[in-house]
Amino acid sequence: MSNGQSVQGDEPLCKLKSHMTEVMNPHQFSIFSGMFVQPLHEREEATLAEIEQALAKLQPENVDGFLSAYIGHMTTCRNHMQVVFFFSLLPLLVKKRTITAKALCAGLITLLQFDQDLVWREGLKILQSQVVTVDYKGCRDLLRSFLGKISQLPQHMAREYQARIAQTNQTLKHILSRTTCLLPAYMAQTEIARQYKTPHWMVRDQLHDFHQSFRPLVDAISMPGR
């Protein structure tokens, strides 16, 4: 790709970043409530239109670049309402079929950083809400990526990380839940066994309980005389 083509391809993302910077202007928020001065639905519609316009000019293989730019820009947010606002737009893009749920979930797992408290927690909430629309093979791939992400997290964490730890466990529990039924339990167990010799302490108890849930079946199959 030539430099001219690269610049042209980056133009939609540059415009989107500019618009997001404008939206994140502190003057657009009430000092006391943290809410938008401009009606939320108007700003939501305007930003969503900008995103759709940017994506329409991108090739499908560049969607990852869009998510990287979008989530990367959110890491500059210091206001909780700003983070919630920008994340709330992503499910709307899935609903409009502008991006797929799997691409969104995969992008979140790849791009979220544990040291960014608000972005990590709100991003996992979006992941949890969108993974239910992904087929079971896609969920298996996402589980594999998520377990890999967790395995790379630091072993020593301060007390201030408790909310992030709780949200991580909640999201993993949702993916593994037999009630939610996102993928066959045996498939989930295969991914866990494949990746984990020594699970990260953060999810060790949950993965142990999931493994032990197969024990009655194993005992029934291995009963003498059967």
C-alpha positions in Angstrom: 0.0 0.0 0.0 1.3 3.4 -0.9 1.6 6.3 1.5 -1.2 8.1 -0.3 -3.5 5.1 0.2 -2.6 4.8 3.8 -3.4 8.4 4.5 -6.7 8.1 2.7 -7.5 5.0 4.7 -6.7 6.7 8.0 -8.8 9.8 7.2 -12.1 8.3 8.5 -10.4 7.3 11.8 -8.8 10.8 12.1 -12.2 12.4 11.7 -13.7 10.0 14.3 -11.0 10.8 16.8 -11.6 14.5 16.2 -15.3 14.1 16.9 -14.7 12.0 20.0 -12.3 14.6 21.3 -15.0 17.2 20.9 -17.5 15.0 22.6 -15.1 14.5 25.5 -14.7 18.3 26.0 -15.2 18.9 29.8 -17.5 21.8 28.9 -20.0 19.4 27.4 -20.5 17.9 30.9 -22.2 19.3 33.9 -19.7 19.9 36.7 -22.1 18.6 39.3 -23.7 15.5 37.7 -21.2 14.5 35.1 -24.0 14.3 32.6 -24.0 15.8 29.1 -25.2 19.4 28.8 -26.5 18.6 25.3 -29.3 16.0 25.5 -27.8 12.6 25.6 -29.8 11.2 22.7 -28.7 14.0 20.4 -25.1 13.4 21.2 -25.5 9.7 20.9 -27.1 10.0 17.5 -24.4 12.4 16.2 -21.5 10.3 17.4 -23.1 7.1 16.1 -23.5 8.7 12.7 -19.9 9.7 12.7 -18.9 6.1 13.6 -21.0 4.6 10.9 -19.7 7.1 8.3 -16.1 6.2 9.3 -16.8 2.4 9.1 -18.5 2.7 5.7 -15.2 4.0 4.3 -13.1 1.2 5.8 -12.4 -2.2 4.3 -13.7 -5.1 6.4 -10.2 -6.1 7.4 -9.7 -2.6 8.9 -12.4 -3.0 11.5 -9.8 -4.1 14.0 -8.1 -0.8 13.4 -11.3 1.0 14.1 -11.8 -0.7 17.4 -8.2 -0.1 18.4 -8.6 3.6 17.7 -12.0 3.8 19.4 -11.0 2.0 22.6 -7.6 3.6 22.6 -9.2 7.0 22.6 -11.5 6.0 25.5 -8.5 5.3 27.7 -8.0 9.1 27.8 -11.5 9.5 29.4 -11.3 10.5 33.1 -15.0 10.7 33.6 -17.1 7.6 34.3 -20.1 8.9 32.3 -17.9 9.5 29.3 -16.6 5.9 29.3 -20.1 4.5 29.8 -21.4 6.7 26.9 -18.8 5.6 24.4 -19.2 1.9 25.3 -23.0 2.2 25.0 -22.6 3.0 21.3 -20.8 -0.3 20.5 -23.9 -2.6 21.0 -25.9 -0.2 18.8 -23.3 -0.8 16.0 -23.9 -4.5 16.4 -27.6 -4.1 16.4 -27.3 -2.1 13.1 -25.0 -4.8 11.8 -22.3 -2.3 11.2 -19.9 -4.6 13.0 -20.4 -8.2 14.2 -20.7 -9.2 17.8 -17.8 -11.6 17.5 -15.5 -8.9 16.1 -16.5 -6.5 18.9 -16.0 -9.1 21.6 -12.7 -10.3 20.1 -11.5 -6.7 19.8 -12.4 -5.9 23.4 -10.5 -9.0 24.7 -7.5 -8.0 22.7 -7.5 -4.2 23.5 -8.7 -3.9 27.1 -5.9 -3.3 29.5 -6.2 -4.4 33.2 -4.5 -1.3 34.5 -7.3 1.0 33.1 -10.0 0.5 35.7 -13.1 2.1 34.1 -12.3 0.9 30.6 -11.6 -2.6 31.7 -14.8 -3.0 33.8 -17.2 -1.2 31.3 -15.6 -3.1 28.4 -16.2 -6.5 30.0 -19.8 -5.5 30.7 -20.3 -4.9 27.0 -18.5 -8.2 26.2 -20.8 -10.0 28.6 -23.9 -8.5 27.0 -22.8 -9.2 23.4 -21.3 -12.6 23.6 -24.8 -14.1 23.9 -25.3 -13.4 20.2 -22.2 -15.2 19.1 -22.4 -18.8 17.8 -20.9 -21.6 20.0 -17.7 -21.9 17.9 -17.2 -18.2 18.1 -17.8 -18.4 21.9 -15.1 -21.1 22.1 -12.6 -18.9 20.4 -13.5 -16.0 22.6 -13.2 -18.1 25.8 -9.8 -19.2 24.6 -8.7 -15.6 24.0 -10.2 -14.5 27.4 -8.4 -17.2 29.3 -5.2 -16.3 27.6 -5.7 -12.6 28.5 -6.3 -13.6 32.2 -3.2 -15.8 32.3 -1.1 -12.7 31.4 -2.4 -10.6 34.2 -0.1 -9.8 37.1 0.0 -12.2 40.1 0.3 -9.5 42.7 -2.6 -7.0 42.9 -3.4 -4.2 45.3 -6.8 -3.9 47.0 -7.9 -1.2 44.6 -8.1 -3.9 41.9 -11.0 -5.7 43.6 -13.7 -4.3 41.3 -11.8 -5.3 38.2 -11.2 -8.8 39.7 -14.9 -9.2 40.4 -15.9 -8.1 36.9 -13.4 -10.5 35.3 -14.8 -13.4 37.3 -18.4 -12.4 36.5 -17.7 -12.2 32.8 -15.9 -15.6 32.8 -18.8 -17.1 34.9 -21.3 -15.8 32.3 -19.4 -17.5 29.4 -19.1 -20.8 31.2 -22.6 -20.8 32.6 -24.7 -23.9 31.7 -27.8 -21.7 32.1 -26.6 -19.2 29.6 -25.5 -22.1 27.4 -23.2 -20.2 25.1 -21.1 -23.3 24.2 -21.1 -27.0 25.1 -19.6 -27.5 28.6 -17.2 -30.2 27.3 -15.8 -27.7 24.8 -15.2 -25.2 27.5 -13.5 -27.8 29.6 -11.2 -28.7 26.7 -10.1 -25.1 26.4 -9.5 -24.8 30.1 -7.5 -28.0 30.2 -5.5 -26.9 27.1 -4.4 -23.6 28.5 -4.2 -24.1 32.3 -1.7 -26.2 34.1 -1.7 -23.6 36.9 -4.7 -21.2 36.6 -4.3 -17.6 37.6 -5.3 -17.3 41.3 -8.0 -14.8 40.3 -10.1 -17.5 38.5 -8.6 -20.6 40.1 -11.6 -21.4 42.3 -14.1 -20.9 39.5 -12.3 -23.1 37.1 -11.8 -25.7 39.7 -15.6 -25.8 40.5 -16.3 -26.0 36.8 -14.0 -28.9 36.4 -15.5 -30.7 39.4 -19.0 -30.3 38.0 -18.1 -33.1 35.6 -17.2 -35.5 38.4 -20.7 -37.0 38.8 -20.8 -37.9 35.1 -17.3 -39.4 35.2 -18.2 -41.4 38.3 -21.4 -42.7 36.6 -19.5 -43.7 33.5 -16.8 -45.4 35.5 -19.0 -47.4 37.9 -18.0 -51.0 38.2 -20.0 -53.5 36.1 -21.3 -50.8 33.7 
